[in-house]
Amino acid sequence: MSPEMSPEAIKVLATAAVIIGVTIAPSIAIALIGANALKAIGRNPEAASKIQTPMILAIAFAEAIAIYALVVALIIKFV
């Protein structure tokens, strides 16, 4: 068995690594954003409308990073 890997195998492993990173990092970020926003709303319910807008915006930015990384994974796989 040769220790060398084919370029196709390297592409598959790189794609898998990117997809794993894509699913873990933004998921943690979105969970932290949501948890902290809910804690803040729990402490001050009157400020819920002021907290929700920045929370949704931050979640959208975290999700956008995941979409960019998915595009990178697709580029690695098909190019």
Secondary structure by P-SEA (a helix, b strand, c coil): ccccccaaaaaaaaaaaaaaaaacaaaaaaaaaaaaaaaaaaacccaaaaaaaaaaaaaaaaaaaaaaaaaaaaaaacc
